[in-house]
Amino acid sequence: MPKIALHRRHEDDEYIDRIEIDLVPRFKTSEMSGDEWRVSARIRFFRKGTVVWTGHMSKLSTAVNALPYFLMVAPEGGVTQVGGSEFTRLGKERELAVCQQPGCSEPSTKRYRFKKIRDCPQSGHMREPGSSFEYVTAFCDRHAHRGDCGLEDCDDNYEVVGGGNSRASPVETRDVSPAKVVLDDVGKILRPQNDRSAGRSEDHLEDPTEREGDGG
């Protein structure tokens, strides 16, 4: 019997990946009080380029102040009573049709199967999914190379199940961001020295509290 494929989101994926607040003008008409232009603040939550929730408030400042509340209860369907729309959940196929890198909404080109999964985000224990289920995800060419830092989300933990060549393209230069701050085992900040000479190792660190000339 084939395994049931389940979509598995990245641990940094908070589902809502973009929020927009804007003013929407409307022309109010009334036989009693007259006609005039008015505005309301529209709040929109997005997921992978799709609007998944819309709400309205009387003022932009009110919408900004209420945003934490909407972020908490809208995904649970708790704000329809105050004029909000139903919250939309994208299905598995719609999810896998776009890149699952948080912050990206490009069409996916490679589909991966997880070899092992973590019990929970705080756990370092990895286990095989079991005999009945498998977990899958997908990425675009730009994000197909996953690196070697993560436990679940790393190249060695993925098996290509769709998208042709299993070799991912190198990460583009524009996306590379070398680590600038490192903490030692007691929480002291260690910073990489300014590397202006070719061949200097990024692992060469200095203590920012120690400066030339200190101490006499």
C-alpha positions as CSV (number, residue, x, y, z in Angstrom):
1,M,0.0,0.0,0.0
2,P,1.5,3.4,-1.0
3,K,2.3,5.8,1.8
4,I,0.1,8.9,2.5
5,A,2.0,12.0,1.6
6,L,1.7,14.9,4.1
7,H,2.8,18.4,3.5
8,R,5.3,19.5,6.1
9,R,6.0,23.2,6.7
10,H,9.3,24.7,7.5
11,E,9.8,25.3,11.3
12,D,10.2,29.1,10.6
13,D,7.0,29.2,8.6
14,E,4.3,31.1,10.6
15,Y,1.7,30.6,7.8
16,I,1.0,34.3,7.4
17,D,3.9,35.7,5.5
18,R,2.8,39.2,4.5
19,I,0.5,41.8,6.1
20,E,-0.9,44.9,4.4
21,I,-2.9,47.7,5.9
22,D,-4.3,50.4,3.6
23,L,-7.1,52.9,3.4
24,V,-10.1,52.1,1.2
25,P,-12.2,55.1,0.2
26,R,-16.0,54.7,-0.2
27,F,-18.8,57.2,-1.0
28,K,-21.4,57.0,1.7
29,T,-24.9,57.9,0.7
30,S,-27.8,58.7,3.1
31,E,-31.1,60.4,2.7
32,M,-31.0,61.5,6.3
33,S,-27.4,62.7,6.9
34,G,-26.3,63.3,3.3
35,D,-23.5,62.0,1.1
36,E,-19.8,62.1,1.6
37,W,-16.5,60.3,1.0
38,R,-15.3,58.1,3.9
39,V,-12.4,55.7,4.4
40,S,-11.9,52.5,6.3
41,A,-8.7,50.7,7.1
42,R,-8.4,47.3,5.4
43,I,-6.2,44.6,6.8
44,R,-5.1,41.7,4.6
45,F,-3.1,38.6,5.6
46,F,-1.3,36.8,2.8
47,R,0.0,33.3,2.4
48,K,2.3,32.6,-0.6
49,G,0.8,35.4,-2.6
50,T,-2.8,34.5,-1.7
51,V,-5.0,36.7,0.5
52,V,-6.1,34.4,3.3
53,W,-8.0,36.9,5.5
54,T,-9.4,40.4,5.2
55,G,-10.7,42.7,8.0
56,H,-11.8,46.3,8.2
57,M,-11.5,48.9,11.0
58,S,-12.6,52.5,11.1
59,K,-9.1,54.0,11.3
60,L,-5.6,53.0,10.3
61,S,-4.3,53.6,13.8
62,T,-7.1,51.4,15.2
63,A,-6.1,48.6,12.7
64,V,-2.5,48.8,13.7
65,N,-3.3,48.6,17.4
66,A,-5.7,45.6,16.8
67,L,-3.2,43.7,14.6
68,P,-1.8,41.5,17.4
69,Y,-5.3,40.4,18.3
70,F,-6.2,39.6,14.7
71,L,-2.9,37.7,14.2
72,M,-3.8,35.5,17.2
73,V,-7.5,34.8,16.5
74,A,-8.0,35.1,12.8
75,P,-6.3,31.7,12.0
76,E,-8.7,30.1,14.4
77,G,-11.8,31.7,12.8
78,G,-12.5,33.9,15.8
79,V,-13.0,37.4,14.1
80,T,-15.8,36.8,11.6
81,Q,-18.2,38.3,14.1
82,V,-16.5,41.8,13.8
83,G,-16.5,41.9,10.0
84,G,-13.5,39.8,9.2
85,S,-13.6,37.2,6.4
86,E,-13.3,33.5,6.8
87,F,-9.6,32.4,7.2
88,T,-8.4,30.4,4.2
89,R,-6.1,27.4,4.5
90,L,-4.3,26.4,1.3
91,G,-4.6,22.7,0.5
92,K,-1.6,20.4,0.1
93,E,-1.4,20.7,-3.7
94,R,-1.6,24.5,-3.7
95,E,1.1,24.6,-1.0
96,L,3.4,22.3,-2.9
97,A,2.9,24.2,-6.1
98,V,4.8,27.1,-4.6
99,C,8.2,27.3,-2.9
100,Q,8.1,26.4,0.8
101,Q,10.9,28.6,1.8
102,P,9.3,31.2,4.2
103,G,9.1,34.5,2.4
104,C,9.1,33.1,-1.1
105,S,6.0,32.7,-3.4
106,E,7.7,31.5,-6.6
107,P,6.5,28.3,-8.3
108,S,8.2,25.3,-7.0
109,T,10.5,23.2,-9.2
110,K,11.8,20.5,-6.9
111,R,9.8,18.3,-4.5
112,Y,11.6,16.6,-1.6
113,R,10.7,13.8,0.8
114,F,12.0,14.0,4.4
115,K,14.1,11.1,5.4
116,K,13.6,11.8,9.0
117,I,11.6,14.4,11.0
118,R,12.0,16.0,14.4
119,D,9.6,15.2,17.2
120,C,9.1,18.9,17.8
121,P,11.0,22.1,17.0
122,Q,12.7,22.1,20.4
123,S,13.8,18.5,20.1
124,G,17.1,17.3,18.7
125,H,15.7,13.8,18.3
126,M,15.1,12.7,14.7
127,R,13.0,9.7,13.7
128,E,11.7,8.0,10.6
129,P,8.1,8.9,9.7
130,G,6.8,5.4,9.9
131,S,5.3,2.9,7.6
132,S,2.0,4.7,6.7
133,F,3.0,8.3,6.1
134,E,5.7,10.3,4.4
135,Y,6.4,14.0,4.6
136,V,7.1,16.2,1.6
137,T,8.0,19.7,0.7
138,A,9.0,21.7,-2.3
139,F,11.3,24.6,-3.3
140,C,12.1,26.8,-6.3
141,D,15.5,26.6,-8.0
142,R,16.7,29.6,-6.0
143,H,16.0,27.9,-2.6
144,A,16.5,24.2,-3.6
145,H,20.0,24.1,-2.0
146,R,19.2,23.8,1.8
147,G,22.7,23.8,3.4
148,D,24.0,21.6,6.2
149,C,23.1,23.5,9.4
150,G,19.6,22.4,10.2
151,L,18.5,18.9,11.4
152,E,15.3,18.5,9.4
153,D,15.9,21.2,6.8
154,C,19.2,20.2,5.3
155,D,20.4,18.6,2.0
156,D,21.3,15.3,3.6
157,N,17.8,14.9,5.0
158,Y,16.0,15.3,1.7
159,E,15.3,12.8,-1.0
160,V,14.3,14.2,-4.4
161,V,10.9,12.9,-5.6
162,G,10.1,15.4,-8.3
163,G,11.8,18.0,-10.4
164,G,14.5,16.2,-12.4
165,N,18.1,16.6,-11.5
166,S,18.8,16.0,-7.9
167,R,21.7,18.4,-7.8
168,A,20.5,21.7,-6.5
169,S,21.9,24.9,-8.0
170,P,24.5,26.9,-5.9
171,V,23.1,29.6,-3.7
172,E,23.1,33.0,-5.5
173,T,25.6,35.6,-4.3
174,R,22.8,38.0,-3.5
175,D,21.3,35.6,-0.9
176,V,24.6,34.9,0.9
177,S,24.8,36.5,4.4
178,P,27.9,35.4,6.4
179,A,27.4,35.1,10.1
180,K,28.6,38.3,11.8
181,V,28.0,37.6,15.5
182,V,28.9,34.5,17.5
183,L,28.2,33.8,21.1
184,D,30.7,31.8,23.2
185,D,29.6,29.2,25.7
186,V,29.0,31.8,28.5
187,G,27.1,34.2,26.3
188,K,30.0,36.6,25.5
189,I,29.7,38.1,22.0
190,L,32.6,37.3,19.7
191,R,32.8,39.1,16.4
192,P,34.7,38.1,13.2
193,Q,37.6,40.4,12.6
194,N,37.3,42.7,9.6
195,D,38.4,40.5,6.7
196,R,40.1,42.6,4.1
197,S,42.8,40.3,3.1
198,A,42.2,37.4,0.8
199,G,42.4,34.0,2.4
200,R,41.7,35.1,6.0
201,S,39.5,32.6,7.8
202,E,36.0,33.7,9.0
203,D,36.6,31.5,12.0
204,H,39.3,33.9,13.3
205,L,37.4,35.9,16.0
206,E,38.3,38.7,18.4
207,D,36.8,39.7,21.7
208,P,35.2,43.1,21.2
209,T,36.0,44.0,24.8
210,E,39.7,43.7,24.1
211,R,41.2,46.5,22.0
212,E,44.8,47.3,21.1
213,G,46.4,49.5,23.7
214,D,44.0,48.6,26.5
215,G,45.5,47.8,29.8
216,G,48.6,50.0,29.3
